[in-house]
Amino acid sequence: MTIFKYALRRGLLNPASLIVNCSLPLLLIILNVDFDFGGEPNRGLFLVAMLIMYGGFSMARSIQLDKMDGTIIRILAGPISMYSYLVQNFLSAMVPMTVLSVLIGVLGVVLHSWEITFAVALTLCYIFLAASSIGLSFLWSCIFKNKEVSAVALSIFITTIAFVGGLFIPLALLPNPLRLFGALFPAHWAARAMETMISYGMNMNFWLSLLAVSLFTVAYLLYGSKRRII
């Protein structure tokens, strides 16, 4: 698990990632920031979800950094498969995002008297969304070889899927074509899981939505492991 330890240490030593991707979501929860968009409350939780998604993408920059400094060439020259490399980087990015998601749930219970089931459901939504974001970022790094093109295109792509996925605007307010397009990405299903959880609790639709998010994650990792990264 040498790659895991190296990637985890590098991610945790990045001040920008820790401040923007970890501190800001916690601050929003502590301050209990909320919005009422189109008559739908609890939109502050969706803003946190959007930050979780951005955080997942940021924590998954390890592959791009390895490509920039040539580390990836030395790693893959050894007895390490592309799949093992991706999985270890994936786990290293998931550790801080999972801790962040759990802290959000704990803070909600302690500071704002959330019900335990609500906190657990929200934590699961954030963890699954972070996992899919990390997997998609790895796939993106495998497809796009040029660092500058990749970074610009990814920024635009993240904003687009957050919009059509229901993290900016409630799904009910989006036109049908945009909702259908958004369903092609995990952010849509994470938003649907959150909306279901807020209105009805952890019912079958909630679990089916999380299952869809997890299937996206698996597909991203499997497809990424079959691509040449260098």
C-alpha positions in Angstrom: 0.0 0.0 0.0 3.0 2.3 -0.6 1.1 4.3 -3.3 -1.9 4.7 -0.8 0.4 6.1 1.9 2.2 8.4 -0.5 -1.0 9.8 -2.1 -2.7 10.2 1.3 0.3 12.1 2.7 0.5 14.4 -0.3 -3.3 15.1 -0.2 -3.2 15.9 3.5 -0.2 18.2 3.1 -2.1 20.4 0.5 -3.3 23.5 2.5 -5.6 24.6 -0.3 -7.5 21.3 -0.4 -7.8 21.2 3.4 -9.1 24.8 3.7 -11.4 25.0 0.7 -12.6 21.4 0.4 -12.8 20.5 4.1 -13.1 23.6 6.2 -15.7 25.4 4.1 -18.3 22.6 4.2 -17.8 22.2 8.0 -18.2 26.0 8.4 -21.5 26.0 6.5 -22.8 23.2 8.7 -21.6 24.9 11.9 -23.3 28.2 10.9 -26.4 26.2 9.8 -26.4 28.0 6.4 -29.6 27.3 4.6 -31.5 28.6 1.6 -35.1 28.5 0.4 -34.9 28.1 -3.4 -38.2 27.9 -5.2 -40.1 27.2 -2.0 -37.8 24.2 -1.2 -35.9 24.4 2.1 -32.7 22.7 3.1 -30.9 23.9 0.0 -27.9 24.6 2.2 -27.3 20.9 2.4 -27.2 20.7 -1.4 -24.6 23.5 -1.4 -22.5 21.4 0.9 -23.0 18.4 -1.4 -21.7 20.5 -4.3 -18.6 21.4 -2.2 -18.2 17.7 -1.4 -18.2 16.9 -5.1 -15.6 19.6 -5.8 -13.6 18.3 -2.9 -13.6 14.8 -4.3 -12.3 16.1 -7.6 -9.6 18.1 -5.9 -8.4 15.2 -3.7 -8.2 13.1 -6.8 -5.6 15.3 -8.5 -2.9 12.8 -7.5 -2.8 11.2 -11.0 -2.3 14.5 -12.7 0.5 15.4 -10.3 2.1 12.0 -11.0 1.9 12.6 -14.7 3.4 16.1 -14.3 6.5 15.1 -12.3 7.0 11.7 -14.1 6.3 9.6 -11.1 3.6 7.6 -13.0 6.2 6.3 -15.4 8.4 4.9 -12.6 5.4 3.5 -10.8 3.9 1.6 -13.7 7.3 0.4 -14.8 7.2 -1.8 -11.7 5.0 -4.8 -10.8 1.9 -2.6 -10.3 -1.2 -2.8 -12.4 -3.2 0.2 -13.5 -6.1 -1.1 -11.6 -4.1 -1.4 -8.3 -2.7 2.1 -8.9 -6.2 3.6 -9.3 -7.7 1.7 -6.4 -4.9 2.8 -4.0 -5.2 6.4 -5.1 -9.0 6.1 -4.8 -8.8 4.9 -1.2 -6.3 7.6 -0.3 -8.7 10.3 -1.6 -11.7 8.7 0.1 -10.1 8.8 3.6 -10.3 12.6 4.1 -13.7 12.8 2.3 -15.2 10.1 4.4 -13.9 11.7 7.6 -15.3 15.0 6.4 -18.7 13.5 5.7 -18.9 11.8 9.1 -17.9 15.0 10.8 -20.8 16.8 9.1 -23.2 14.3 10.4 -21.8 14.5 13.9 -21.9 18.3 13.9 -25.5 18.2 12.7 -26.5 16.0 15.6 -24.6 17.8 18.3 -25.1 21.4 17.2 -28.5 21.3 15.4 -30.2 18.3 17.0 -30.5 16.3 13.7 -32.1 12.9 14.1 -29.6 10.1 14.0 -31.3 8.5 10.9 -31.2 11.9 9.1 -27.5 12.4 9.9 -26.6 8.8 8.8 -28.6 9.2 5.6 -27.0 12.5 4.8 -23.5 11.2 5.6 -24.1 8.3 3.2 -25.2 10.7 0.4 -22.0 12.7 0.9 -19.7 9.7 1.0 -21.2 8.1 -2.1 -21.1 11.4 -4.0 -17.4 11.9 -3.0 -16.6 8.4 -4.2 -18.2 9.0 -7.6 -16.5 12.3 -8.0 -13.1 10.8 -7.3 -13.8 7.9 -9.7 -14.9 10.4 -12.4 -11.8 12.5 -11.8 -9.5 9.5 -12.2 -11.3 8.5 -15.5 -10.9 12.1 -16.7 -7.2 12.1 -16.0 -6.8 8.8 -17.9 -8.7 10.2 -21.0 -7.1 13.6 -21.2 -3.4 13.6 -21.5 -2.7 17.4 -21.6 -2.8 18.9 -18.1 -3.9 22.4 -19.1 -6.8 21.1 -21.3 -7.8 18.6 -18.7 -8.0 21.2 -15.9 -10.0 23.7 -17.9 -12.4 21.2 -19.4 -12.9 19.5 -16.0 -13.8 22.8 -14.3 -16.5 23.4 -16.9 -17.7 19.8 -16.8 -18.0 19.8 -13.0 -20.1 23.0 -13.0 -22.3 21.6 -15.7 -23.1 18.3 -14.0 -23.7 20.1 -10.7 -26.3 22.3 -12.4 -28.1 19.6 -14.4 -27.7 17.2 -11.5 -29.9 19.3 -9.1 -27.3 20.6 -6.7 -27.7 24.2 -7.8 -31.4 24.1 -8.6 -34.0 21.6 -7.3 -34.7 18.8 -9.7 -38.4 19.7 -9.8 -37.5 23.1 -11.3 -35.3 21.8 -14.1 -36.8 21.2 -17.5 -37.3 17.6 -18.5 -34.5 17.5 -21.1 -32.0 18.8 -18.5 -33.2 16.3 -15.9 -32.8 13.5 -18.4 -29.3 14.7 -19.3 -28.4 15.0 -15.7 -29.5 11.4 -15.0 -26.4 10.4 -17.0 -24.2 11.5 -14.1 -24.0 10.5 -10.4 -24.7 14.1 -9.1 -28.3 13.7 -10.2 -28.8 10.5 -8.3 -27.1 11.9 -5.2 -29.4 14.9 -5.3 -32.4 12.6 -5.8 -31.3 10.5 -2.8 -31.0 13.7 -0.7 -34.4 15.0 -1.8 -36.0 11.6 -1.0 -34.2 11.4 2.4 -35.4 14.9 3.4 -39.0 14.3 2.4 -39.6 10.6 3.1 -36.6 9.2 4.9 -34.5 6.2 3.9 -37.0 4.4 1.7 -36.5 2.2 -1.3 -36.0 5.1 -3.7 -33.3 6.5 -1.4 -31.3 3.2 -1.5 -31.9 2.8 -5.3 -30.5 6.3 -5.9 -27.4 5.5 -3.8 -27.0 2.2 -5.7 -27.0 4.2 -9.0 -24.3 6.4 -7.6 -22.2 3.4 -6.6 -22.6 1.8 -10.0 -21.2 5.0 -11.6 -18.2 4.8 -9.3 -17.4 1.2 -10.2 -17.9 1.9 -13.9 -15.5 4.9 -13.8 -12.8 2.9 -12.0 -13.1 -0.2 -14.2 -13.0 1.8 -17.4 -10.2 4.0 -16.2 -8.1 0.9 -15.3 -8.3 -0.2 -19.0 -7.0 3.1 -20.3 -3.4 4.0 -21.0 -2.6 6.9 -18.7 0.8 7.7 -20.3 
